[in-house]
Amino acid sequence: MELAISICLGIGLAAASGFRIFLPLLALSTAAYFDVIQLSTWEWLGNWQTLVLLGVASVFEILAYYIPWFDNVLDTIAVPLAAVAGTILFFVSLGDYGPWVSWSLAIIGGGGTAGLIAGSTAALRATSSATTLGIANPVFATLEAIVSTIFSIVAIFIPILAGVLVLLLGYRIYKWYHKRKLKKNSLQ
């Protein structure tokens, strides 16, 4: 059961990093600092210097998404960085199950989840930029920050629910891509 909870925690935090890279790291750092979560590896995430640094990085990241045109530029680096952050978050939350098992699960589960969500939000933002000339992008930026915060909090306090929410979100992303593909094929 402990492994299932660790996996759900890691998947939830990885999903949150798909929306915003630094917010879930900040949430995990805060939880570790206040002893809500005990980190068996990378204890430095729970010290006050890391907490401050991640807080500043989170504020800058959130504000950067409100700058027109820069949000799309930011997406080009955010997708691979989200995959890295998702991998790290999954690895740290998994605990000590041996390096091969931990890193394999972290790369596939954490990096894959974060990359899928970050790629989907980047595609949605590009569509928004093309159809609304970027006017709707601040709305998406706000929603993404809220969803990242909610996913981070739920993952830390109710990890099983976070795992279920990630599965539901993955299903919705699959349906969205499938619908776009069908629409594209019908236009040809």
GUDOFI-505605 format. One record per residue (C-alpha): y, z, x; chain; residue number from 0; residue in three letters. Coordinates in steps of 0.25 Angstrom, whole numbers, plus 5000, padded with zeros to 4 digits. Layout:
! residues N
<node Y="Y" Z="Z" X="X" chain="A" n="NUM" res="ALA"/>
...
***
This chain:
! residues 188
<node Y="5000" Z="5000" X="5000" chain="A" n="0" res="MET"/>
<node Y="5009" Z="5003" X="5012" chain="A" n="1" res="GLU"/>
<node Y="5008" Z="4989" X="5017" chain="A" n="2" res="LEU"/>
<node Y="5011" Z="4983" X="5003" chain="A" n="3" res="ALA"/>
<node Y="5024" Z="4991" X="5002" chain="A" n="4" res="ILE"/>
<node Y="5028" Z="4987" X="5016" chain="A" n="5" res="SER"/>
<node Y="5025" Z="4973" X="5013" chain="A" n="6" res="ILE"/>
<node Y="5033" Z="4974" X="5000" chain="A" n="7" res="CYS"/>
<node Y="5045" Z="4981" X="5008" chain="A" n="8" res="LEU"/>
<node Y="5045" Z="4970" X="5018" chain="A" n="9" res="GLY"/>
<node Y="5044" Z="4958" X="5008" chain="A" n="10" res="ILE"/>
<node Y="5055" Z="4965" X="5000" chain="A" n="11" res="GLY"/>
<node Y="5064" Z="4967" X="5012" chain="A" n="12" res="LEU"/>
<node Y="5061" Z="4953" X="5017" chain="A" n="13" res="ALA"/>
<node Y="5065" Z="4947" X="5004" chain="A" n="14" res="ALA"/>
<node Y="5078" Z="4954" X="5004" chain="A" n="15" res="ALA"/>
<node Y="5081" Z="4948" X="5018" chain="A" n="16" res="SER"/>
<node Y="5079" Z="4935" X="5012" chain="A" n="17" res="GLY"/>
<node Y="5091" Z="4937" X="5004" chain="A" n="18" res="PHE"/>
<node Y="5099" Z="4945" X="5015" chain="A" n="19" res="ARG"/>
<node Y="5094" Z="4947" X="5029" chain="A" n="20" res="ILE"/>
<node Y="5101" Z="4960" X="5032" chain="A" n="21" res="PHE"/>
<node Y="5101" Z="4968" X="5019" chain="A" n="22" res="LEU"/>
<node Y="5086" Z="4971" X="5019" chain="A" n="23" res="PRO"/>
<node Y="5087" Z="4975" X="5034" chain="A" n="24" res="LEU"/>
<node Y="5098" Z="4984" X="5030" chain="A" n="25" res="LEU"/>
<node Y="5090" Z="4990" X="5019" chain="A" n="26" res="ALA"/>
<node Y="5078" Z="4992" X="5027" chain="A" n="27" res="LEU"/>
<node Y="5087" Z="4998" X="5038" chain="A" n="28" res="SER"/>
<node Y="5093" Z="5007" X="5028" chain="A" n="29" res="THR"/>
<node Y="5080" Z="5012" X="5022" chain="A" n="30" res="ALA"/>
<node Y="5075" Z="5015" X="5036" chain="A" n="31" res="ALA"/>
<node Y="5087" Z="5022" X="5040" chain="A" n="32" res="TYR"/>
<node Y="5086" Z="5031" X="5028" chain="A" n="33" res="PHE"/>
<node Y="5071" Z="5033" X="5030" chain="A" n="34" res="ASP"/>
<node Y="5068" Z="5026" X="5017" chain="A" n="35" res="VAL"/>
<node Y="5058" Z="5017" X="5025" chain="A" n="36" res="ILE"/>
<node Y="5052" Z="5021" X="5038" chain="A" n="37" res="GLN"/>
<node Y="5051" Z="5009" X="5048" chain="A" n="38" res="LEU"/>
<node Y="5039" Z="5009" X="5057" chain="A" n="39" res="SER"/>
<node Y="5045" Z="4998" X="5065" chain="A" n="40" res="THR"/>
<node Y="5059" Z="4994" X="5069" chain="A" n="41" res="TRP"/>
<node Y="5064" Z="5008" X="5066" chain="A" n="42" res="GLU"/>
<node Y="5078" Z="5003" X="5071" chain="A" n="43" res="TRP"/>
<node Y="5080" Z="4997" X="5058" chain="A" n="44" res="LEU"/>
<node Y="5082" Z="5011" X="5052" chain="A" n="45" res="GLY"/>
<node Y="5093" Z="5015" X="5062" chain="A" n="46" res="ASN"/>
<node Y="5108" Z="5016" X="5058" chain="A" n="47" res="TRP"/>
<node Y="5113" Z="5005" X="5068" chain="A" n="48" res="GLN"/>
<node Y="5103" Z="4995" X="5061" chain="A" n="49" res="THR"/>
<node Y="5108" Z="5000" X="5048" chain="A" n="50" res="LEU"/>
<node Y="5122" Z="4997" X="5051" chain="A" n="51" res="VAL"/>
<node Y="5120" Z="4984" X="5058" chain="A" n="52" res="LEU"/>
<node Y="5111" Z="4979" X="5046" chain="A" n="53" res="LEU"/>
<node Y="5122" Z="4984" X="5036" chain="A" n="54" res="GLY"/>
<node Y="5133" Z="4976" X="5043" chain="A" n="55" res="VAL"/>
<node Y="5124" Z="4964" X="5044" chain="A" n="56" res="ALA"/>
<node Y="5120" Z="4965" X="5029" chain="A" n="57" res="SER"/>
<node Y="5135" Z="4965" X="5026" chain="A" n="58" res="VAL"/>
<node Y="5138" Z="4953" X="5034" chain="A" n="59" res="PHE"/>
<node Y="5126" Z="4945" X="5029" chain="A" n="60" res="GLU"/>
<node Y="5130" Z="4948" X="5014" chain="A" n="61" res="ILE"/>
<node Y="5145" Z="4944" X="5017" chain="A" n="62" res="LEU"/>
<node Y="5141" Z="4931" X="5024" chain="A" n="63" res="ALA"/>
<node Y="5134" Z="4926" X="5012" chain="A" n="64" res="TYR"/>
<node Y="5147" Z="4926" X="5004" chain="A" n="65" res="TYR"/>
<node Y="5154" Z="4916" X="5014" chain="A" n="66" res="ILE"/>
<node Y="5153" Z="4902" X="5008" chain="A" n="67" res="PRO"/>
<node Y="5145" Z="4892" X="5017" chain="A" n="68" res="TRP"/>
<node Y="5141" Z="4903" X="5026" chain="A" n="69" res="PHE"/>
<node Y="5131" Z="4908" X="5017" chain="A" n="70" res="ASP"/>
<node Y="5123" Z="4895" X="5018" chain="A" n="71" res="ASN"/>
<node Y="5124" Z="4895" X="5033" chain="A" n="72" res="VAL"/>
<node Y="5119" Z="4910" X="5033" chain="A" n="73" res="LEU"/>
<node Y="5107" Z="4905" X="5025" chain="A" n="74" res="ASP"/>
<node Y="5103" Z="4896" X="5037" chain="A" n="75" res="THR"/>
<node Y="5101" Z="4908" X="5046" chain="A" n="76" res="ILE"/>
<node Y="5097" Z="4918" X="5035" chain="A" n="77" res="ALA"/>
<node Y="5084" Z="4912" X="5031" chain="A" n="78" res="VAL"/>
<node Y="5078" Z="4914" X="5045" chain="A" n="79" res="PRO"/>
<node Y="5084" Z="4927" X="5047" chain="A" n="80" res="LEU"/>
<node Y="5079" Z="4932" X="5033" chain="A" n="81" res="ALA"/>
<node Y="5065" Z="4928" X="5038" chain="A" n="82" res="ALA"/>
<node Y="5067" Z="4936" X="5050" chain="A" n="83" res="VAL"/>
<node Y="5073" Z="4948" X="5043" chain="A" n="84" res="ALA"/>
<node Y="5062" Z="4947" X="5032" chain="A" n="85" res="GLY"/>
<node Y="5051" Z="4948" X="5043" chain="A" n="86" res="THR"/>
<node Y="5058" Z="4960" X="5050" chain="A" n="87" res="ILE"/>
<node Y="5059" Z="4967" X="5037" chain="A" n="88" res="LEU"/>
<node Y="5045" Z="4965" X="5033" chain="A" n="89" res="PHE"/>
<node Y="5040" Z="4969" X="5047" chain="A" n="90" res="PHE"/>
<node Y="5048" Z="4982" X="5047" chain="A" n="91" res="VAL"/>
<node Y="5044" Z="4986" X="5033" chain="A" n="92" res="SER"/>
<node Y="5029" Z="4982" X="5035" chain="A" n="93" res="LEU"/>
<node Y="5027" Z="4994" X="5045" chain="A" n="94" res="GLY"/>
<node Y="5017" Z="4994" X="5056" chain="A" n="95" res="ASP"/>
<node Y="5005" Z="4985" X="5053" chain="A" n="96" res="TYR"/>
<node Y="5003" Z="4978" X="5067" chain="A" n="97" res="GLY"/>
<node Y="5012" Z="4967" X="5072" chain="A" n="98" res="PRO"/>
<node Y="5004" Z="4955" X="5068" chain="A" n="99" res="TRP"/>
<node Y="5003" Z="4960" X="5053" chain="A" n="100" res="VAL"/>
<node Y="5017" Z="4965" X="5052" chain="A" n="101" res="SER"/>
<node Y="5024" Z="4953" X="5058" chain="A" n="102" res="TRP"/>
<node Y="5015" Z="4943" X="5051" chain="A" n="103" res="SER"/>
<node Y="5018" Z="4949" X="5038" chain="A" n="104" res="LEU"/>
<node Y="5033" Z="4951" X="5041" chain="A" n="105" res="ALA"/>
<node Y="5034" Z="4936" X="5045" chain="A" n="106" res="ILE"/>
<node Y="5027" Z="4931" X="5033" chain="A" n="107" res="ILE"/>
<node Y="5031" Z="4941" X="5022" chain="A" n="108" res="GLY"/>
<node Y="5045" Z="4945" X="5027" chain="A" n="109" res="GLY"/>
<node Y="5050" Z="4933" X="5034" chain="A" n="110" res="GLY"/>
<node Y="5044" Z="4924" X="5023" chain="A" n="111" res="GLY"/>
<node Y="5050" Z="4931" X="5012" chain="A" n="112" res="THR"/>
<node Y="5063" Z="4932" X="5018" chain="A" n="113" res="ALA"/>
<node Y="5063" Z="4918" X="5022" chain="A" n="114" res="GLY"/>
<node Y="5059" Z="4913" X="5008" chain="A" n="115" res="LEU"/>
<node Y="5070" Z="4921" X="5001" chain="A" n="116" res="ILE"/>
<node Y="5081" Z="4918" X="5012" chain="A" n="117" res="ALA"/>
<node Y="5077" Z="4903" X="5011" chain="A" n="118" res="GLY"/>
<node Y="5078" Z="4903" X="4996" chain="A" n="119" res="SER"/>
<node Y="5091" Z="4910" X="4995" chain="A" n="120" res="THR"/>
<node Y="5097" Z="4900" X="5006" chain="A" n="121" res="ALA"/>
<node Y="5092" Z="4889" X="4997" chain="A" n="122" res="ALA"/>
<node Y="5098" Z="4895" X="4985" chain="A" n="123" res="LEU"/>
<node Y="5111" Z="4897" X="4992" chain="A" n="124" res="ARG"/>
<node Y="5111" Z="4882" X="4997" chain="A" n="125" res="ALA"/>
<node Y="5109" Z="4878" X="4982" chain="A" n="126" res="THR"/>
<node Y="5120" Z="4887" X="4978" chain="A" n="127" res="SER"/>
<node Y="5129" Z="4882" X="4988" chain="A" n="128" res="SER"/>
<node Y="5126" Z="4867" X="4984" chain="A" n="129" res="ALA"/>
<node Y="5127" Z="4870" X="4969" chain="A" n="130" res="THR"/>
<node Y="5139" Z="4880" X="4969" chain="A" n="131" res="THR"/>
<node Y="5146" Z="4876" X="4982" chain="A" n="132" res="LEU"/>
<node Y="5143" Z="4890" X="4986" chain="A" n="133" res="GLY"/>
<node Y="5150" Z="4897" X="4975" chain="A" n="134" res="ILE"/>
<node Y="5137" Z="4904" X="4970" chain="A" n="135" res="ALA"/>
<node Y="5133" Z="4908" X="4984" chain="A" n="136" res="ASN"/>
<node Y="5140" Z="4922" X="4984" chain="A" n="137" res="PRO"/>
<node Y="5132" Z="4925" X="4971" chain="A" n="138" res="VAL"/>
<node Y="5119" Z="4922" X="4979" chain="A" n="139" res="PHE"/>
<node Y="5124" Z="4930" X="4991" chain="A" n="140" res="ALA"/>
<node Y="5126" Z="4942" X="4982" chain="A" n="141" res="THR"/>
<node Y="5113" Z="4941" X="4975" chain="A" n="142" res="LEU"/>
<node Y="5105" Z="4939" X="4988" chain="A" n="143" res="GLU"/>
<node Y="5112" Z="4952" X="4994" chain="A" n="144" res="ALA"/>
<node Y="5108" Z="4959" X="4981" chain="A" n="145" res="ILE"/>
<node Y="5094" Z="4954" X="4981" chain="A" n="146" res="VAL"/>
<node Y="5092" Z="4958" X="4995" chain="A" n="147" res="SER"/>
<node Y="5097" Z="4972" X="4993" chain="A" n="148" res="THR"/>
<node Y="5088" Z="4974" X="4981" chain="A" n="149" res="ILE"/>
<node Y="5076" Z="4968" X="4988" chain="A" n="150" res="PHE"/>
<node Y="5079" Z="4977" X="5000" chain="A" n="151" res="SER"/>
<node Y="5080" Z="4990" X="4992" chain="A" n="152" res="ILE"/>
<node Y="5068" Z="4987" X="4983" chain="A" n="153" res="VAL"/>
<node Y="5060" Z="4983" X="4995" chain="A" n="154" res="ALA"/>
<node Y="5063" Z="4997" X="5002" chain="A" n="155" res="ILE"/>
<node Y="5061" Z="5006" X="4989" chain="A" n="156" res="PHE"/>
<node Y="5051" Z="4998" X="4981" chain="A" n="157" res="ILE"/>
<node Y="5044" Z="4988" X="4990" chain="A" n="158" res="PRO"/>
<node Y="5033" Z="4984" X="4981" chain="A" n="159" res="ILE"/>
<node Y="5044" Z="4979" X="4971" chain="A" n="160" res="LEU"/>
<node Y="5051" Z="4972" X="4982" chain="A" n="161" res="ALA"/>
<node Y="5038" Z="4965" X="4985" chain="A" n="162" res="GLY"/>
<node Y="5036" Z="4961" X="4970" chain="A" n="163" res="VAL"/>
<node Y="5051" Z="4956" X="4970" chain="A" n="164" res="LEU"/>
<node Y="5049" Z="4947" X="4982" chain="A" n="165" res="VAL"/>
<node Y="5036" Z="4941" X="4976" chain="A" n="166" res="LEU"/>
<node Y="5044" Z="4938" X="4963" chain="A" n="167" res="LEU"/>
<node Y="5056" Z="4932" X="4972" chain="A" n="168" res="LEU"/>
<node Y="5046" Z="4924" X="4980" chain="A" n="169" res="GLY"/>
<node Y="5041" Z="4918" X="4967" chain="A" n="170" res="TYR"/>
<node Y="5055" Z="4915" X="4961" chain="A" n="171" res="ARG"/>
<node Y="5058" Z="4908" X="4975" chain="A" n="172" res="ILE"/>
<node Y="5045" Z="4900" X="4974" chain="A" n="173" res="TYR"/>
<node Y="5049" Z="4896" X="4959" chain="A" n="174" res="LYS"/>
<node Y="5063" Z="4892" X="4963" chain="A" n="175" res="TRP"/>
<node Y="5058" Z="4883" X="4975" chain="A" n="176" res="TYR"/>
<node Y="5047" Z="4877" X="4966" chain="A" n="177" res="HIS"/>
<node Y="5058" Z="4874" X="4955" chain="A" n="178" res="LYS"/>
<node Y="5067" Z="4868" X="4965" chain="A" n="179" res="ARG"/>
<node Y="5056" Z="4859" X="4971" chain="A" n="180" res="LYS"/>
<node Y="5052" Z="4854" X="4957" chain="A" n="181" res="LEU"/>
<node Y="5066" Z="4851" X="4954" chain="A" n="182" res="LYS"/>
<node Y="5068" Z="4844" X="4967" chain="A" n="183" res="LYS"/>
<node Y="5055" Z="4836" X="4965" chain="A" n="184" res="ASN"/>
<node Y="5059" Z="4832" X="4950" chain="A" n="185" res="SER"/>
<node Y="5072" Z="4826" X="4955" chain="A" n="186" res="LEU"/>
<node Y="5065" Z="4817" X="4965" chain="A" n="187" res="GLN"/>
***
